[in-house]
Amino acid sequence: MSAGKIIAYIFASIVIFFGILFIWATFSPDGQITWLIVGIISVGIGFVIIWFTSRKKTVSQGEGGASIQIDLPGGVNLDTLKCKSCGGSLSMNNIEMVAGAPIVKCPYCNTSYQLTEDPKW
């Protein structure tokens, strides 16, 4: 969990705590209806902060900082990647992950195919 999320959760819990105190103070002998409104708003804000913090962020293809890691067996030397159809030279920019599988799209012949590992025997 990142430091930003921890700070957001702590801030949300403090806002909720004070909101509950305002709601509780409404029922005292000199309580005011405005304390109830402030308390309800504070508790609502706290839960909204928790909801926004707990949402998972999705990274779409092409956003900066997104990286794909493909584990290859030891002893693999990758000189160049060539298209199976036309033999055109491909780069890492031509590989994208679709449903958990690496898919290559050739910019020359527009062929798409899944990268597979051939057996060593």
NUKE-740670 format. One record per atom (N, C-alpha, C, O): residue in one letter; x, y, z. Coordinates in nm, 3 decimals. Layout:
BEGIN
<node "A",<X,Y,Z>>,
...
end
This chain:
BEGIN
<node "M",<0.086,-0.117,0.000>>,
<node "M",<0.000,0.000,0.000>>,
<node "M",<0.090,0.123,0.000>>,
<node "M",<0.187,0.130,0.075>>,
<node "S",<0.057,0.218,-0.085>>,
<node "S",<0.140,0.337,-0.097>>,
<node "S",<0.116,0.433,0.019>>,
<node "S",<0.015,0.424,0.090>>,
<node "A",<0.209,0.524,0.036>>,
<node "A",<0.200,0.622,0.145>>,
<node "A",<0.079,0.714,0.125>>,
<node "A",<0.016,0.756,0.222>>,
<node "G",<0.048,0.746,0.000>>,
<node "G",<-0.068,0.831,-0.029>>,
<node "G",<-0.199,0.767,0.015>>,
<node "G",<-0.288,0.835,0.066>>,
<node "K",<-0.210,0.635,-0.006>>,
<node "K",<-0.332,0.565,0.036>>,
<node "K",<-0.342,0.561,0.188>>,
<node "K",<-0.450,0.578,0.244>>,
<node "I",<-0.231,0.539,0.255>>,
<node "I",<-0.232,0.535,0.401>>,
<node "I",<-0.275,0.670,0.457>>,
<node "I",<-0.356,0.677,0.550>>,
<node "I",<-0.221,0.777,0.401>>,
<node "I",<-0.257,0.912,0.447>>,
<node "I",<-0.406,0.938,0.422>>,
<node "I",<-0.474,0.997,0.506>>,
<node "A",<-0.456,0.895,0.306>>,
<node "A",<-0.598,0.915,0.274>>,
<node "A",<-0.687,0.839,0.372>>,
<node "A",<-0.789,0.891,0.416>>,
<node "Y",<-0.651,0.715,0.406>>,
<node "Y",<-0.730,0.637,0.501>>,
<node "Y",<-0.728,0.700,0.640>>,
<node "Y",<-0.831,0.703,0.709>>,
<node "I",<-0.612,0.750,0.683>>,
<node "I",<-0.603,0.815,0.813>>,
<node "I",<-0.688,0.943,0.815>>,
<node "I",<-0.761,0.968,0.911>>,
<node "F",<-0.679,1.022,0.707>>,
<node "F",<-0.758,1.144,0.699>>,
<node "F",<-0.907,1.113,0.699>>,
<node "F",<-0.985,1.180,0.766>>,
<node "A",<-0.947,1.011,0.625>>,
<node "A",<-1.088,0.972,0.620>>,
<node "A",<-1.137,0.926,0.758>>,
<node "A",<-1.249,0.960,0.797>>,
<node "S",<-1.056,0.851,0.830>>,
<node "S",<-1.098,0.805,0.963>>,
<node "S",<-1.112,0.922,1.060>>,
<node "S",<-1.201,0.921,1.145>>,
<node "I",<-1.025,1.022,1.048>>,
<node "I",<-1.036,1.140,1.134>>,
<node "I",<-1.163,1.218,1.102>>,
<node "I",<-1.234,1.262,1.193>>,
<node "V",<-1.194,1.235,0.973>>,
<node "V",<-1.315,1.306,0.932>>,
<node "V",<-1.440,1.233,0.981>>,
<node "V",<-1.534,1.295,1.029>>,
<node "I",<-1.439,1.099,0.968>>,
<node "I",<-1.553,1.020,1.015>>,
<node "I",<-1.566,1.029,1.167>>,
<node "I",<-1.677,1.041,1.219>>,
<node "F",<-1.454,1.025,1.238>>,
<node "F",<-1.456,1.036,1.384>>,
<node "F",<-1.520,1.168,1.428>>,
<node "F",<-1.608,1.169,1.514>>,
<node "F",<-1.475,1.279,1.369>>,
<node "F",<-1.532,1.408,1.407>>,
<node "F",<-1.677,1.421,1.363>>,
<node "F",<-1.757,1.486,1.430>>,
<node "G",<-1.713,1.359,1.252>>,
<node "G",<-1.852,1.359,1.209>>,
<node "G",<-1.941,1.288,1.310>>,
<node "G",<-2.050,1.334,1.341>>,
<node "I",<-1.893,1.174,1.361>>,
<node "I",<-1.969,1.101,1.463>>,
<node "I",<-1.980,1.183,1.592>>,
<node "I",<-2.083,1.182,1.658>>,
<node "L",<-1.872,1.255,1.627>>,
<node "L",<-1.879,1.342,1.745>>,
<node "L",<-1.984,1.452,1.727>>,
<node "L",<-2.057,1.483,1.821>>,
<node "F",<-1.991,1.511,1.608>>,
<node "F",<-2.093,1.613,1.582>>,
<node "F",<-2.233,1.554,1.592>>,
<node "F",<-2.323,1.615,1.650>>,
<node "I",<-2.252,1.435,1.536>>,
<node "I",<-2.384,1.371,1.543>>,
<node "I",<-2.420,1.341,1.688>>,
<node "I",<-2.533,1.363,1.730>>,
<node "W",<-2.324,1.291,1.763>>,
<node "W",<-2.346,1.258,1.905>>,
<node "W",<-2.379,1.385,1.984>>,
<node "W",<-2.466,1.383,2.072>>,
<node "A",<-2.309,1.496,1.953>>,
<node "A",<-2.332,1.622,2.025>>,
<node "A",<-2.470,1.679,1.998>>,
<node "A",<-2.520,1.759,2.077>>,
<node "T",<-2.532,1.640,1.889>>,
<node "T",<-2.667,1.689,1.857>>,
<node "T",<-2.767,1.646,1.963>>,
<node "T",<-2.864,1.718,1.990>>,
<node "F",<-2.745,1.530,2.024>>,
<node "F",<-2.839,1.476,2.122>>,
<node "F",<-2.812,1.523,2.265>>,
<node "F",<-2.875,1.476,2.359>>,
<node "S",<-2.717,1.616,2.282>>,
<node "S",<-2.694,1.674,2.414>>,
<node "S",<-2.803,1.778,2.442>>,
<node "S",<-2.876,1.816,2.350>>,
<node "P",<-2.815,1.826,2.569>>,
<node "P",<-2.921,1.923,2.601>>,
<node "P",<-2.913,2.051,2.518>>,
<node "P",<-3.017,2.106,2.482>>,
<node "D",<-2.791,2.102,2.487>>,
<node "D",<-2.783,2.223,2.405>>,
<node "D",<-2.744,2.190,2.261>>,
<node "D",<-2.683,2.274,2.193>>,
<node "G",<-2.776,2.073,2.213>>,
<node "G",<-2.743,2.036,2.076>>,
<node "G",<-2.822,2.115,1.974>>,
<node "G",<-2.935,2.155,1.999>>,
<node "Q",<-2.762,2.135,1.860>>,
<node "Q",<-2.827,2.212,1.753>>,
<node "Q",<-2.840,2.122,1.630>>,
<node "Q",<-2.763,2.028,1.610>>,
<node "I",<-2.939,2.154,1.550>>,
<node "I",<-2.963,2.076,1.428>>,
<node "I",<-2.848,2.093,1.329>>,
<node "I",<-2.823,2.003,1.249>>,
<node "T",<-2.780,2.207,1.332>>,
<node "T",<-2.667,2.228,1.240>>,
<node "T",<-2.554,2.131,1.269>>,
<node "T",<-2.481,2.093,1.177>>,
<node "W",<-2.538,2.090,1.395>>,
<node "W",<-2.435,1.992,1.430>>,
<node "W",<-2.466,1.858,1.364>>,
<node "W",<-2.375,1.788,1.319>>,
<node "L",<-2.592,1.824,1.358>>,
<node "L",<-2.633,1.699,1.292>>,
<node "L",<-2.601,1.705,1.144>>,
<node "L",<-2.550,1.608,1.087>>,
<node "I",<-2.630,1.817,1.081>>,
<node "I",<-2.602,1.833,0.937>>,
<node "I",<-2.453,1.825,0.910>>,
<node "I",<-2.409,1.757,0.817>>,
<node "V",<-2.374,1.897,0.992>>,
<node "V",<-2.228,1.894,0.976>>,
<node "V",<-2.174,1.753,0.998>>,
<node "V",<-2.084,1.709,0.927>>,
<node "G",<-2.228,1.683,1.096>>,
<node "G",<-2.183,1.547,1.125>>,
<node "G",<-2.213,1.451,1.012>>,
<node "G",<-2.128,1.371,0.974>>,
<node "I",<-2.334,1.460,0.956>>,
<node "I",<-2.370,1.372,0.845>>,
<node "I",<-2.284,1.401,0.722>>,
<node "I",<-2.240,1.309,0.653>>,
<node "I",<-2.260,1.528,0.696>>,
<node "I",<-2.175,1.564,0.582>>,
<node "I",<-2.033,1.514,0.604>>,
<node "I",<-1.971,1.463,0.510>>,
<node "S",<-1.980,1.528,0.725>>,
<node "S",<-1.844,1.483,0.755>>,
<node "S",<-1.830,1.331,0.739>>,
<node "S",<-1.733,1.284,0.680>>,
<node "V",<-1.927,1.257,0.789>>,
<node "V",<-1.922,1.111,0.775>>,
<node "V",<-1.931,1.074,0.627>>,
<node "V",<-1.860,0.985,0.581>>,
<node "G",<-2.017,1.141,0.553>>,
<node "G",<-2.028,1.115,0.409>>,
<node "G",<-1.899,1.143,0.335>>,
<node "G",<-1.858,1.064,0.249>>,
<node "I",<-1.835,1.254,0.368>>,
<node "I",<-1.707,1.288,0.304>>,
<node "I",<-1.603,1.183,0.337>>,
<node "I",<-1.525,1.144,0.249>>,
<node "G",<-1.599,1.136,0.461>>,
<node "G",<-1.504,1.033,0.499>>,
<node "G",<-1.522,0.905,0.421>>,
<node "G",<-1.424,0.845,0.375>>,
<node "F",<-1.647,0.862,0.404>>,
<node "F",<-1.672,0.740,0.327>>,
<node "F",<-1.644,0.758,0.178>>,
<node "F",<-1.601,0.664,0.112>>,
<node "V",<-1.666,0.878,0.125>>,
<node "V",<-1.632,0.904,-0.015>>,
<node "V",<-1.481,0.898,-0.034>>,
<node "V",<-1.434,0.846,-0.135>>,
<node "I",<-1.405,0.952,0.061>>,
<node "I",<-1.258,0.944,0.053>>,
<node "I",<-1.213,0.799,0.054>>,
<node "I",<-1.125,0.760,-0.024>>,
<node "I",<-1.271,0.718,0.142>>,
<node "I",<-1.235,0.576,0.147>>,
<node "I",<-1.270,0.508,0.015>>,
<node "I",<-1.193,0.427,-0.035>>,
<node "W",<-1.386,0.539,-0.041>>,
<node "W",<-1.427,0.477,-0.167>>,
<node "W",<-1.331,0.513,-0.280>>,
<node "W",<-1.290,0.426,-0.357>>,
<node "F",<-1.296,0.643,-0.291>>,
<node "F",<-1.203,0.683,-0.397>>,
<node "F",<-1.065,0.623,-0.378>>,
<node "F",<-0.999,0.588,-0.475>>,
<node "T",<-1.021,0.611,-0.253>>,
<node "T",<-0.889,0.557,-0.226>>,
<node "T",<-0.882,0.408,-0.257>>,
<node "T",<-0.780,0.359,-0.306>>,
<node "S",<-0.989,0.335,-0.229>>,
<node "S",<-0.986,0.190,-0.246>>,
<node "S",<-1.012,0.146,-0.389>>,
<node "S",<-0.995,0.028,-0.420>>,
<node "R",<-1.052,0.237,-0.476>>,
<node "R",<-1.073,0.199,-0.617>>,
<node "R",<-0.942,0.161,-0.681>>,
<node "R",<-0.839,0.224,-0.657>>,
<node "K",<-0.946,0.057,-0.764>>,
<node "K",<-0.825,0.017,-0.837>>,
<node "K",<-0.814,0.102,-0.961>>,
<node "K",<-0.912,0.126,-1.032>>,
<node "K",<-0.695,0.148,-0.985>>,
<node "K",<-0.672,0.226,-1.104>>,
<node "K",<-0.636,0.132,-1.217>>,
<node "K",<-0.554,0.041,-1.200>>,
<node "T",<-0.697,0.154,-1.333>>,
<node "T",<-0.665,0.073,-1.449>>,
<node "T",<-0.575,0.154,-1.541>>,
<node "T",<-0.598,0.273,-1.563>>,
<node "V",<-0.475,0.090,-1.592>>,
<node "V",<-0.381,0.155,-1.682>>,
<node "V",<-0.410,0.106,-1.821>>,
<node "V",<-0.397,-0.013,-1.850>>,
<node "S",<-0.450,0.196,-1.908>>,
<node "S",<-0.479,0.156,-2.045>>,
<node "S",<-0.350,0.156,-2.125>>,
<node "S",<-0.250,0.217,-2.086>>,
<node "Q",<-0.354,0.088,-2.238>>,
<node "Q",<-0.237,0.078,-2.323>>,
<node "Q",<-0.194,0.215,-2.370>>,
<node "Q",<-0.276,0.292,-2.419>>,
<node "G",<-0.067,0.247,-2.355>>,
<node "G",<-0.015,0.372,-2.407>>,
<node "G",<0.003,0.480,-2.302>>,
<node "G",<0.063,0.583,-2.333>>,
<node "E",<-0.047,0.463,-2.182>>,
<node "E",<-0.024,0.565,-2.080>>,
<node "E",<0.120,0.556,-2.034>>,
<node "E",<0.179,0.448,-2.030>>,
<node "G",<0.176,0.667,-2.000>>,
<node "G",<0.315,0.671,-1.959>>,
<node "G",<0.340,0.588,-1.834>>,
<node "G",<0.258,0.586,-1.743>>,
<node "G",<0.453,0.520,-1.831>>,
<node "G",<0.491,0.443,-1.714>>,
<node "G",<0.438,0.301,-1.715>>,
<node "G",<0.477,0.223,-1.628>>,
<node "A",<0.352,0.264,-1.808>>,
<node "A",<0.299,0.127,-1.812>>,
<node "A",<0.405,0.037,-1.874>>,
<node "A",<0.456,0.066,-1.982>>,
<node "S",<0.436,-0.072,-1.807>>,
<node "S",<0.534,-0.164,-1.861>>,
<node "S",<0.480,-0.306,-1.854>>,
<node "S",<0.400,-0.339,-1.766>>,
<node "I",<0.523,-0.387,-1.947>>,
<node "I",<0.483,-0.526,-1.953>>,
<node "I",<0.606,-0.610,-1.929>>,
<node "I",<0.711,-0.589,-1.990>>,
<node "Q",<0.592,-0.707,-1.839>>,
<node "Q",<0.704,-0.794,-1.809>>,
<node "Q",<0.671,-0.934,-1.858>>,
<node "Q",<0.569,-0.991,-1.819>>,
<node "I",<0.757,-0.988,-1.942>>,
<node "I",<0.740,-1.123,-1.994>>,
<node "I",<0.858,-1.204,-1.943>>,
<node "I",<0.973,-1.170,-1.970>>,
<node "D",<0.829,-1.312,-1.871>>,
<node "D",<0.935,-1.398,-1.819>>,
<node "D",<0.975,-1.499,-1.925>>,
<node "D",<0.893,-1.576,-1.973>>,
<node "L",<1.102,-1.498,-1.959>>,
<node "L",<1.156,-1.592,-2.057>>,
<node "L",<1.248,-1.689,-1.986>>,
<node "L",<1.310,-1.654,-1.885>>,
<node "P",<1.259,-1.812,-2.036>>,
<node "P",<1.349,-1.907,-1.973>>,
<node "P",<1.494,-1.861,-1.988>>,
<node "P",<1.526,-1.782,-2.076>>,
<node "G",<1.580,-1.911,-1.901>>,
<node "G",<1.721,-1.871,-1.903>>,
<node "G",<1.788,-1.908,-2.034>>,
<node "G",<1.749,-2.005,-2.099>>,
<node "G",<1.889,-1.832,-2.072>>,
<node "G",<1.965,-1.860,-2.192>>,
<node "G",<1.897,-1.814,-2.320>>,
<node "G",<1.929,-1.867,-2.427>>,
<node "V",<1.806,-1.720,-2.314>>,
<node "V",<1.739,-1.671,-2.433>>,
<node "V",<1.813,-1.549,-2.483>>,
<node "V",<1.834,-1.453,-2.409>>,
<node "N",<1.852,-1.553,-2.609>>,
<node "N",<1.914,-1.438,-2.672>>,
<node "N",<1.817,-1.385,-2.777>>,
<node "N",<1.787,-1.453,-2.874>>,
<node "L",<1.769,-1.266,-2.757>>,
<node "L",<1.674,-1.205,-2.849>>,
<node "L",<1.748,-1.103,-2.933>>,
<node "L",<1.777,-0.992,-2.888>>,
<node "D",<1.779,-1.141,-3.057>>,
<node "D",<1.848,-1.049,-3.148>>,
<node "D",<1.746,-0.957,-3.214>>,
<node "D",<1.746,-0.836,-3.192>>,
<node "T",<1.659,-1.015,-3.295>>,
<node "T",<1.554,-0.938,-3.360>>,
<node "T",<1.428,-1.021,-3.361>>,
<node "T",<1.432,-1.144,-3.361>>,
<node "L",<1.317,-0.952,-3.362>>,
<node "L",<1.187,-1.017,-3.370>>,
<node "L",<1.132,-0.986,-3.509>>,
<node "L",<1.120,-0.869,-3.547>>,
<node "K",<1.100,-1.092,-3.584>>,
<node "K",<1.052,-1.074,-3.721>>,
<node "K",<0.911,-1.128,-3.732>>,
<node "K",<0.874,-1.224,-3.664>>,
<node "C",<0.831,-1.065,-3.819>>,
<node "C",<0.694,-1.106,-3.844>>,
<node "C",<0.692,-1.244,-3.910>>,
<node "C",<0.772,-1.272,-3.999>>,
<node "K",<0.599,-1.330,-3.866>>,
<node "K",<0.587,-1.463,-3.924>>,
<node "K",<0.534,-1.458,-4.067>>,
<node "K",<0.563,-1.547,-4.147>>,
<node "S",<0.458,-1.355,-4.101>>,
<node "S",<0.396,-1.348,-4.234>>,
<node "S",<0.487,-1.283,-4.338>>,
<node "S",<0.513,-1.341,-4.444>>,
<node "C",<0.535,-1.161,-4.307>>,
<node "C",<0.610,-1.087,-4.409>>,
<node "C",<0.759,-1.077,-4.380>>,
<node "C",<0.836,-1.035,-4.467>>,
<node "G",<0.801,-1.114,-4.258>>,
<node "G",<0.943,-1.107,-4.224>>,
<node "G",<0.989,-0.969,-4.185>>,
<node "G",<1.110,-0.946,-4.171>>,
<node "G",<0.896,-0.875,-4.165>>,
<node "G",<0.932,-0.739,-4.126>>,
<node "G",<0.987,-0.734,-3.984>>,
<node "G",<0.948,-0.815,-3.899>>,
<node "S",<1.076,-0.640,-3.959>>,
<node "S",<1.138,-0.625,-3.828>>,
<node "S",<1.039,-0.561,-3.730>>,
<node "S",<0.977,-0.459,-3.760>>,
<node "L",<1.025,-0.623,-3.613>>,
<node "L",<0.931,-0.576,-3.511>>,
<node "L",<1.006,-0.525,-3.390>>,
<node "L",<1.121,-0.564,-3.365>>,
<node "S",<0.941,-0.438,-3.314>>,
<node "S",<0.999,-0.387,-3.190>>,
<node "S",<0.905,-0.416,-3.075>>,
<node "S",<0.797,-0.472,-3.095>>,
<node "M",<0.946,-0.378,-2.955>>,
<node "M",<0.862,-0.400,-2.837>>,
<node "M",<0.733,-0.317,-2.844>>,
<node "M",<0.635,-0.352,-2.777>>,
<node "N",<0.732,-0.211,-2.921>>,
<node "N",<0.611,-0.128,-2.937>>,
<node "N",<0.500,-0.201,-3.013>>,
<node "N",<0.384,-0.162,-3.007>>,
<node "N",<0.538,-0.307,-3.085>>,
<node "N",<0.440,-0.384,-3.162>>,
<node "N",<0.378,-0.497,-3.080>>,
<node "N",<0.293,-0.570,-3.132>>,
<node "I",<0.417,-0.512,-2.954>>,
<node "I",<0.364,-0.618,-2.867>>,
<node "I",<0.272,-0.554,-2.765>>,
<node "I",<0.307,-0.455,-2.702>>,
<node "E",<0.152,-0.612,-2.749>>,
<node "E",<0.059,-0.564,-2.646>>,
<node "E",<-0.003,-0.686,-2.579>>,
<node "E",<-0.015,-0.793,-2.638>>,
<node "M",<-0.044,-0.666,-2.454>>,
<node "M",<-0.107,-0.774,-2.377>>,
<node "M",<-0.258,-0.766,-2.398>>,
<node "M",<-0.319,-0.661,-2.374>>,
<node "V",<-0.318,-0.876,-2.442>>,
<node "V",<-0.462,-0.885,-2.461>>,
<node "V",<-0.507,-1.010,-2.386>>,
<node "V",<-0.468,-1.121,-2.419>>,
<node "A",<-0.589,-0.990,-2.285>>,
<node "A",<-0.642,-1.100,-2.202>>,
<node "A",<-0.530,-1.186,-2.145>>,
<node "A",<-0.544,-1.308,-2.136>>,
<node "G",<-0.419,-1.123,-2.108>>,
<node "G",<-0.309,-1.194,-2.044>>,
<node "G",<-0.214,-1.263,-2.139>>,
<node "G",<-0.122,-1.331,-2.094>>,
<node "A",<-0.232,-1.248,-2.269>>,
<node "A",<-0.145,-1.312,-2.367>>,
<node "A",<-0.074,-1.206,-2.451>>,
<node "A",<-0.137,-1.107,-2.489>>,
<node "P",<0.055,-1.224,-2.479>>,
<node "P",<0.126,-1.127,-2.562>>,
<node "P",<0.085,-1.143,-2.709>>,
<node "P",<0.100,-1.251,-2.768>>,
<node "I",<0.035,-1.036,-2.767>>,
<node "I",<-0.010,-1.034,-2.907>>,
<node "I",<0.081,-0.939,-2.986>>,
<node "I",<0.107,-0.827,-2.943>>,
<node "V",<0.128,-0.987,-3.102>>,
<node "V",<0.213,-0.906,-3.189>>,
<node "V",<0.127,-0.856,-3.305>>,
<node "V",<0.051,-0.933,-3.364>>,
<node "K",<0.140,-0.728,-3.337>>,
<node "K",<0.071,-0.670,-3.453>>,
<node "K",<0.177,-0.610,-3.544>>,
<node "K",<0.247,-0.516,-3.506>>,
<node "C",<0.187,-0.664,-3.662>>,
<node "C",<0.289,-0.619,-3.757>>,
<node "C",<0.244,-0.487,-3.820>>,
<node "C",<0.133,-0.479,-3.872>>,
<node "P",<0.330,-0.383,-3.817>>,
<node "P",<0.292,-0.255,-3.878>>,
<node "P",<0.300,-0.257,-4.030>>,
<node "P",<0.248,-0.167,-4.096>>,
<node "Y",<0.363,-0.359,-4.088>>,
<node "Y",<0.381,-0.365,-4.232>>,
<node "Y",<0.265,-0.437,-4.302>>,
<node "Y",<0.210,-0.386,-4.400>>,
<node "C",<0.229,-0.556,-4.251>>,
<node "C",<0.123,-0.633,-4.318>>,
<node "C",<-0.005,-0.641,-4.235>>,
<node "C",<-0.101,-0.706,-4.277>>,
<node "N",<-0.008,-0.576,-4.117>>,
<node "N",<-0.124,-0.572,-4.027>>,
<node "N",<-0.169,-0.710,-3.979>>,
<node "N",<-0.287,-0.729,-3.947>>,
<node "T",<-0.079,-0.805,-3.975>>,
<node "T",<-0.109,-0.938,-3.922>>,
<node "T",<-0.096,-0.935,-3.771>>,
<node "T",<-0.004,-0.874,-3.717>>,
<node "S",<-0.189,-1.002,-3.702>>,
<node "S",<-0.183,-1.014,-3.556>>,
<node "S",<-0.175,-1.161,-3.520>>,
<node "S",<-0.248,-1.243,-3.576>>,
<node "Y",<-0.088,-1.194,-3.428>>,
<node "Y",<-0.076,-1.331,-3.380>>,
<node "Y",<-0.020,-1.331,-3.239>>,
<node "Y",<0.041,-1.234,-3.195>>,
<node "Q",<-0.042,-1.441,-3.169>>,
<node "Q",<0.003,-1.454,-3.031>>,
<node "Q",<0.146,-1.506,-3.027>>,
<node "Q",<0.182,-1.597,-3.102>>,
<node "L",<0.225,-1.449,-2.940>>,
<node "L",<0.361,-1.499,-2.921>>,
<node "L",<0.355,-1.631,-2.847>>,
<node "L",<0.287,-1.643,-2.745>>,
<node "T",<0.425,-1.729,-2.896>>,
<node "T",<0.431,-1.860,-2.830>>,
<node "T",<0.575,-1.901,-2.818>>,
<node "T",<0.661,-1.856,-2.894>>,
<node "E",<0.601,-1.988,-2.723>>,
<node "E",<0.736,-2.040,-2.703>>,
<node "E",<0.741,-2.181,-2.760>>,
<node "E",<0.664,-2.269,-2.720>>,
<node "D",<0.831,-2.202,-2.853>>,
<node "D",<0.847,-2.335,-2.911>>,
<node "D",<0.920,-2.425,-2.813>>,
<node "D",<1.010,-2.379,-2.742>>,
<node "P",<0.885,-2.553,-2.808>>,
<node "P",<0.957,-2.645,-2.718>>,
<node "P",<1.102,-2.659,-2.759>>,
<node "P",<1.137,-2.644,-2.876>>,
<node "K",<1.188,-2.688,-2.662>>,
<node "K",<1.332,-2.696,-2.685>>,
<node "K",<1.376,-2.831,-2.741>>,
<node "K",<1.489,-2.842,-2.787>>,
<node "W",<1.291,-2.934,-2.739>>,
<node "W",<1.333,-3.066,-2.784>>,
<node "W",<1.306,-3.090,-2.925>>,
<node "W",<1.336,-3.198,-2.977>>,
end
